[in-house]
Amino acid sequence: MLTIGLIKETKQPADNRVAFTPAQCKWINQNLPIKIVVETSANRCFKDDEYRKQGIEMVTNLNDCHILMGIKEVAIDTLIPNKTYLFFSHTKKLQPYNKNLFKALIEKQITLIDYECLEHEDGQRMIGFGFFAGIVGAHNGLMAYGIRTQTFNLERVYKTKDYRQLINTYFGVKIPPIKIAVTGSGRVSHGIIEIMNLMDIQEVEPEEFIEQKFTYPVYVHLKGKDLYQHKITENYKRLDFHQNPQDYNCLFKKYLPFTDVLLNGVYWDTQVPRLFEMEDLKSNQFKISTIADITDDKHGSIPCNLGDQSIENPVYGVDRNTFNKTEPYLNHVVDVMAVGNLPNELPRDASRYFGEQLIKYILPDLIKGESNIIDKATILNEGKITKPFEYMKGFAK
């Protein structure tokens, strides 16, 4: 029987999410040829006793497990050699801050299956916390705008018990007649739009967003075809864009004079054109005062993302002229909300959602022991870089 161990999170700042909830572990143990054991943890959003009450074995040693599952990067000194790990390694983009982790995974001959690389045939990601990142990010972005303008107040998400209680805090909140740009087409944007609907913010078409004034709050949902255009053909083809993003221009600048709040949910890597450039902040045409960079790439699709803040203090200012980080809500700054672990504000809901995806899409293939989906998401096989990730060989040196 396959034994899976849920590891305690060791990255700092601490993450309190988990791959499976206690109820999900019980269901797996009763219905699949899998035994789930859980490493004890004082920081997890589900307490050890909640797992014990569901009959789940709590352990301090995971050496006997075949597969180890976590959420964020694993501390190097806790890695168990020759094991198979599933977690978000944040290495596929050659992130320099995880270079030592990647080298350690190789040295310890570990098999790494990265959640971020688990994809459907068309390249759409299977597994992620994006929906709840979108919910929390949209809330925090609007919260920041409310503080800046002193027109409405939103409570902090992490102070609510769960998503249901968060929804109750929206009763009576009236958003002024602002224009909000929502970017992206994946789970993050779905979460953003959920908040737009809950706050009674109306969707309009791109042309209306630019040309009309409204007496109520509106948002425009800008997907790939609205944001990017081929430099030669002036068309947009999703597959070609993902394969050759450097051949496209970004069209977002035409929305800058009409947007009050930007809620960003686009996927970005170094070849994808940015939504705007830093110099644009100096322009009188740059109307945006609040940006929630929910996908959160430092100097990425949002170039004035100067790095992460904490859940407790999620917003900073960027001076429009010097581009330096400042306190937020000042007259001459753009407010930026950038937090790397937004779903941690709703950890129990986010973990439940994540576990459902794993049960539906991934556990059957782990049981079979062979799968094209898992093979394509395996960055390291017993410490060796696999063919789809050969571009990372220089990163490992």
C-alpha positions as CSV (number, residue, x, y, z in Angstrom):
1,M,0.0,0.0,0.0
2,L,1.2,3.5,-0.9
3,T,2.0,5.6,2.2
4,I,1.9,9.3,1.9
5,G,3.2,11.6,4.6
6,L,1.9,15.2,5.1
7,I,5.0,17.2,6.2
8,K,4.9,20.2,8.5
9,E,5.7,23.5,6.8
10,T,9.2,24.7,7.5
11,K,9.5,27.8,5.2
12,Q,9.6,31.1,7.0
13,P,7.4,33.1,7.4
14,A,5.4,30.1,8.4
15,D,2.6,28.8,6.1
16,N,-0.3,27.1,7.8
17,R,-2.0,25.4,4.8
18,V,-2.0,21.7,4.2
19,A,-2.5,19.4,1.3
20,F,-5.4,17.4,2.9
21,T,-7.8,18.3,5.6
22,P,-8.5,15.8,8.4
23,A,-11.8,14.7,6.8
24,Q,-10.1,14.3,3.4
25,C,-7.4,12.1,5.0
26,K,-10.1,9.9,6.6
27,W,-11.9,9.5,3.3
28,I,-8.6,8.6,1.5
29,N,-7.7,6.0,4.1
30,Q,-11.1,4.4,3.9
31,N,-11.6,4.5,0.1
32,L,-8.3,4.3,-1.6
33,P,-5.3,2.0,-1.4
34,I,-3.4,4.7,0.4
35,K,-2.4,5.3,4.0
36,I,-2.0,9.0,5.0
37,V,0.1,9.8,8.0
38,V,0.6,13.4,9.3
39,E,3.7,14.9,10.8
40,T,2.9,16.8,14.0
41,S,2.9,20.6,13.7
42,A,2.0,23.4,16.0
43,N,1.4,25.9,13.1
44,R,-1.0,24.1,10.9
45,C,-4.5,25.5,10.4
46,F,-5.9,22.1,11.3
47,K,-4.7,21.1,14.7
48,D,-3.1,17.7,15.4
49,D,-6.1,16.7,17.5
50,E,-8.5,17.3,14.6
51,Y,-6.5,14.7,12.6
52,R,-6.5,12.3,15.6
53,K,-10.2,12.6,15.9
54,Q,-10.6,11.4,12.3
55,G,-8.4,8.4,13.1
56,I,-5.3,9.7,11.4
57,E,-1.9,8.6,12.6
58,M,0.3,11.5,13.8
59,V,4.1,10.9,13.6
60,T,7.4,12.7,14.1
61,N,9.3,10.6,11.6
62,L,8.3,10.2,7.9
63,N,11.2,7.9,6.9
64,D,8.8,5.0,6.1
65,C,6.6,7.0,3.7
66,H,6.8,6.6,0.0
67,I,5.7,10.1,-0.9
68,L,6.0,13.3,1.1
69,M,3.6,16.2,0.4
70,G,3.8,19.8,1.6
71,I,2.8,23.2,0.3
72,K,5.7,25.7,0.2
73,E,9.5,25.2,-0.2
74,V,11.0,22.6,2.3
75,A,13.8,23.7,4.6
76,I,17.1,22.1,3.3
77,D,18.0,20.6,6.7
78,T,14.7,18.7,6.8
79,L,14.9,17.0,3.4
80,I,15.0,13.2,3.6
81,P,17.3,11.7,0.9
82,N,15.9,9.4,-1.9
83,K,12.3,10.4,-1.2
84,T,9.6,11.6,-3.6
85,Y,8.3,15.1,-2.7
86,L,5.4,17.1,-3.9
87,F,5.4,20.9,-3.1
88,F,5.6,24.3,-4.7
89,S,9.4,24.5,-5.2
90,H,9.4,27.9,-7.0
91,T,12.4,26.9,-9.1
92,K,11.0,26.4,-12.6
93,K,11.5,30.2,-13.4
94,L,15.1,29.8,-12.0
95,Q,14.3,31.9,-8.9
96,P,17.7,32.7,-7.5
97,Y,16.5,32.6,-3.9
98,N,15.8,28.9,-4.2
99,K,19.0,27.9,-6.0
100,N,20.5,26.3,-2.9
101,L,17.3,24.3,-2.3
102,F,17.4,23.0,-5.9
103,K,21.1,22.0,-5.5
104,A,20.2,20.2,-2.2
105,L,17.4,18.3,-3.9
106,I,19.9,17.0,-6.5
107,E,22.5,16.1,-3.9
108,K,20.0,14.2,-1.9
109,Q,18.8,12.3,-5.0
110,I,15.2,13.4,-4.4
111,T,12.4,13.1,-6.9
112,L,10.6,16.4,-7.1
113,I,7.1,16.7,-8.5
114,D,6.1,20.3,-8.6
115,Y,2.4,21.2,-8.2
116,E,2.9,24.2,-10.4
117,C,3.8,21.9,-13.3
118,L,0.8,19.6,-13.1
119,E,-1.1,20.6,-16.2
120,H,-3.9,19.5,-18.5
121,E,-3.1,18.7,-22.1
122,D,-3.7,22.3,-23.2
123,G,-1.3,23.7,-20.6
124,Q,-3.9,24.8,-18.0
125,R,-2.7,24.2,-14.5
126,M,-4.5,21.5,-12.5
127,I,-3.6,22.3,-9.0
128,G,-3.3,25.5,-7.1
129,F,-4.6,28.0,-4.5
130,G,-5.2,30.7,-7.1
131,F,-9.0,30.9,-6.5
132,F,-8.5,31.9,-2.9
133,A,-5.5,34.1,-3.7
134,G,-7.8,36.0,-6.0
135,I,-10.5,36.3,-3.3
136,V,-8.1,37.6,-0.7
137,G,-6.1,39.7,-3.1
138,A,-9.2,41.5,-4.5
139,H,-10.5,42.1,-1.0
140,N,-7.1,43.5,0.1
141,G,-6.8,45.7,-3.0
142,L,-10.2,47.2,-2.5
143,M,-9.5,47.6,1.2
144,A,-6.4,49.6,0.3
145,Y,-8.4,51.8,-2.0
146,G,-11.0,52.4,0.7
147,I,-8.3,53.4,3.2
148,R,-6.7,55.8,0.6
149,T,-9.9,57.5,-0.3
150,Q,-11.6,57.1,3.1
151,T,-14.8,56.2,1.3
152,F,-15.5,52.7,2.8
153,N,-14.0,50.2,5.2
154,L,-13.3,46.5,4.8
155,E,-12.2,44.2,7.6
156,R,-9.0,42.2,7.4
157,V,-9.6,38.7,5.9
158,Y,-7.4,36.8,8.4
159,K,-9.5,38.1,11.3
160,T,-12.6,36.3,10.0
161,K,-13.2,32.6,10.8
162,D,-13.7,31.5,7.2
163,Y,-15.0,32.5,3.8
164,R,-18.6,32.3,4.8
165,Q,-18.0,34.8,7.6
166,L,-16.0,37.0,5.2
167,I,-19.0,37.3,2.9
168,N,-21.1,38.5,5.8
169,T,-18.8,41.4,6.3
170,Y,-19.8,42.8,2.9
171,F,-23.3,43.5,3.9
172,G,-23.8,47.3,3.8
173,V,-20.5,48.1,2.2
174,K,-21.0,50.6,-0.7
175,I,-18.2,51.0,-3.2
176,P,-18.0,54.4,-4.9
177,P,-18.3,54.7,-8.7
178,I,-14.8,53.6,-9.6
179,K,-13.4,51.7,-12.5
180,I,-11.5,48.4,-11.8
181,A,-9.4,46.5,-14.3
182,V,-9.2,42.7,-13.7
183,T,-6.5,40.9,-15.6
184,G,-6.0,37.2,-16.3
185,S,-8.1,34.2,-17.1
186,G,-7.2,31.5,-14.6
187,R,-8.2,30.6,-11.1
188,V,-6.9,33.9,-9.7
189,S,-9.2,35.9,-11.9
190,H,-12.1,33.6,-11.0
191,G,-11.5,34.5,-7.3
192,I,-11.3,38.2,-8.1
193,I,-14.6,38.1,-10.0
194,E,-16.2,36.3,-7.1
195,I,-15.5,39.3,-5.0
196,M,-16.7,41.7,-7.7
197,N,-20.0,39.9,-7.7
198,L,-20.3,39.8,-3.9
199,M,-19.7,43.6,-3.7
200,D,-22.2,44.3,-6.5
201,I,-19.5,45.7,-8.9
202,Q,-20.9,45.4,-12.4
203,E,-18.9,44.1,-15.4
204,V,-18.7,46.2,-18.5
205,E,-17.1,45.6,-21.9
206,P,-13.6,47.0,-22.7
207,E,-15.0,49.7,-25.0
208,E,-17.5,50.8,-22.4
209,F,-14.8,50.9,-19.8
210,I,-12.8,53.4,-21.9
211,E,-15.6,55.4,-23.4
212,Q,-18.3,55.8,-20.7
213,K,-18.7,57.2,-17.3
214,F,-20.7,55.4,-14.7
215,T,-22.6,56.3,-11.5
216,Y,-21.8,53.0,-9.9
217,P,-18.7,50.8,-9.6
218,V,-17.7,48.7,-12.6
219,Y,-14.9,46.3,-13.6
220,V,-13.6,45.1,-17.0
221,H,-12.2,41.6,-17.3
222,L,-9.2,41.7,-19.6
223,K,-8.1,38.2,-20.8
224,G,-5.4,37.3,-23.2
225,K,-7.0,38.6,-26.4
226,D,-7.7,41.9,-24.7
227,L,-4.1,42.3,-23.3
228,Y,-1.8,41.0,-26.0
229,Q,-1.4,41.4,-29.8
230,H,1.0,39.7,-32.1
231,K,3.6,42.2,-33.4
232,I,3.1,41.2,-37.0
233,T,-0.3,39.6,-37.5
234,E,-2.0,41.8,-34.8
235,N,-3.9,38.7,-33.7
236,Y,-3.9,36.7,-30.5
237,K,-3.6,32.9,-30.4
238,R,-3.4,31.5,-26.9
239,L,-1.1,28.5,-27.6
240,D,1.3,30.6,-29.7
241,F,1.3,33.3,-27.1
242,H,2.3,30.9,-24.4
243,Q,5.0,29.4,-26.6
244,N,6.3,32.7,-28.0
245,P,5.3,35.6,-25.7
246,Q,8.2,37.7,-26.9
247,D,6.4,38.0,-30.3
248,Y,3.5,40.0,-28.7
249,N,2.9,43.5,-27.5
250,C,0.9,44.4,-24.5
251,L,-2.3,46.5,-25.0
252,F,-2.9,47.4,-21.4
253,K,-1.5,51.0,-21.6
254,K,-4.7,52.2,-23.3
255,Y,-6.6,51.4,-20.0
256,L,-4.2,53.4,-17.8
257,P,-6.1,56.8,-18.1
258,F,-9.4,55.1,-17.1
259,T,-8.5,52.7,-14.3
260,D,-8.6,53.5,-10.6
261,V,-7.8,50.0,-9.2
262,L,-5.8,47.2,-10.9
263,L,-6.4,43.7,-9.7
264,N,-3.7,41.7,-11.5
265,G,-4.1,37.9,-12.1
266,V,-2.0,37.3,-15.2
267,Y,0.7,34.6,-15.3
268,W,4.1,36.1,-16.0
269,D,7.6,35.0,-16.9
270,T,10.6,37.0,-18.2
271,Q,9.5,36.7,-21.9
272,V,6.0,38.0,-21.3
273,P,5.6,41.8,-21.9
274,R,4.8,43.8,-18.8
275,L,1.4,45.5,-18.4
276,F,3.2,48.9,-18.3
277,E,6.7,50.2,-17.5
278,M,8.0,52.1,-14.5
279,E,8.3,55.3,-16.5
280,D,4.6,55.2,-17.0
281,L,4.1,56.1,-13.3
282,K,5.3,59.6,-14.1
283,S,2.7,60.2,-16.7
284,N,-0.5,62.2,-16.2
285,Q,-2.2,59.4,-18.1
286,F,-1.5,56.9,-15.3
287,K,-4.6,57.2,-13.2
288,I,-4.2,54.0,-11.2
289,S,-3.8,54.7,-7.5
290,T,-4.1,51.1,-6.1
291,I,-2.6,47.9,-7.5
292,A,-3.2,44.4,-6.1
293,D,-0.5,42.3,-7.7
294,I,-2.1,39.0,-6.8
295,T,0.2,36.8,-8.9
296,D,3.0,38.6,-7.2
297,D,6.1,38.6,-9.4
298,K,8.8,41.1,-8.2
299,H,9.4,43.5,-11.1
300,G,7.2,41.3,-13.2
301,S,4.0,42.0,-15.0
302,I,3.6,44.9,-12.5
303,P,7.1,46.5,-12.6
304,C,6.5,48.6,-9.5
305,N,6.1,45.4,-7.5
306,L,9.2,46.0,-5.3
307,G,8.8,42.8,-3.3
308,D,6.6,41.1,-0.8
309,Q,4.9,42.5,2.3
310,S,3.4,40.4,5.1
311,I,-0.2,39.4,5.6
312,E,-0.3,41.8,8.6
313,N,1.1,44.7,6.6
314,P,0.2,44.0,2.9
315,V,0.4,47.4,1.3
316,Y,3.3,49.8,0.5
317,G,3.7,52.9,-1.6
318,V,5.8,53.4,-4.7
319,D,6.9,57.0,-5.4
320,R,5.8,58.0,-8.9
321,N,8.9,60.0,-9.6
322,T,11.8,58.2,-7.7
323,F,10.2,54.7,-7.8
324,N,11.3,54.2,-4.2
325,K,9.3,52.3,-1.7
326,T,7.4,54.5,0.7
327,E,4.6,54.4,3.2
328,P,1.3,53.8,1.5
329,Y,-1.6,56.2,0.9
330,L,0.5,59.3,0.3
331,N,-0.5,61.8,-2.5
332,H,2.5,61.2,-4.7
333,V,2.6,57.3,-4.6
334,V,0.9,54.3,-6.1
335,D,-0.2,51.8,-3.5
336,V,0.9,48.3,-4.1
337,M,-0.5,45.2,-2.4
338,A,1.9,42.3,-2.8
339,V,1.9,39.2,-0.6
340,G,3.3,35.8,-1.5
341,N,1.0,33.7,0.6
342,L,-2.4,35.4,0.3
343,P,-4.4,32.1,0.7
344,N,-3.0,31.9,4.2
345,E,-5.7,34.4,5.2
346,L,-8.3,31.7,4.5
347,P,-6.2,28.6,5.2
348,R,-8.9,26.1,6.1
349,D,-11.1,26.9,3.0
350,A,-8.0,27.1,0.7
351,S,-6.7,23.7,2.0
352,R,-10.1,22.1,1.6
353,Y,-10.2,23.3,-2.0
354,F,-6.6,22.2,-2.8
355,G,-7.2,18.7,-1.3
356,E,-10.3,18.2,-3.5
357,Q,-8.2,18.9,-6.6
358,L,-5.5,16.5,-5.5
359,I,-8.1,13.7,-4.8
360,K,-9.8,14.3,-8.2
361,Y,-6.8,14.7,-10.5
362,I,-3.5,13.5,-8.9
363,L,-4.1,10.6,-6.4
364,P,-5.4,8.2,-9.1
365,D,-2.2,8.6,-11.1
366,L,0.0,8.3,-8.0
367,I,-1.7,5.0,-7.2
368,K,-1.1,3.8,-10.8
369,G,2.5,4.7,-10.5
370,E,2.7,6.0,-14.1
371,S,1.2,9.1,-15.7
372,N,2.2,11.5,-18.5
373,I,0.8,14.3,-16.3
374,I,3.0,13.5,-13.4
375,D,6.0,12.7,-15.6
376,K,5.8,16.2,-17.2
377,A,5.6,17.8,-13.7
378,T,8.6,15.8,-12.4
379,I,11.5,18.3,-12.4
380,L,14.0,15.9,-10.7
381,N,13.9,12.1,-10.9
382,E,16.2,10.6,-8.2
383,G,18.2,13.8,-8.3
384,K,18.5,14.0,-12.0
385,I,17.0,16.9,-14.1
386,T,14.4,15.5,-16.4
387,K,14.2,16.2,-20.1
388,P,11.4,18.9,-20.0
389,F,13.6,20.9,-17.5
390,E,17.0,20.6,-19.1
391,Y,17.1,24.4,-19.3
392,M,17.7,24.3,-15.5
393,K,21.0,22.5,-15.7
394,G,23.0,25.8,-15.4
395,F,20.8,26.8,-12.5
396,A,22.0,23.7,-10.6
397,K,25.7,24.5,-10.9
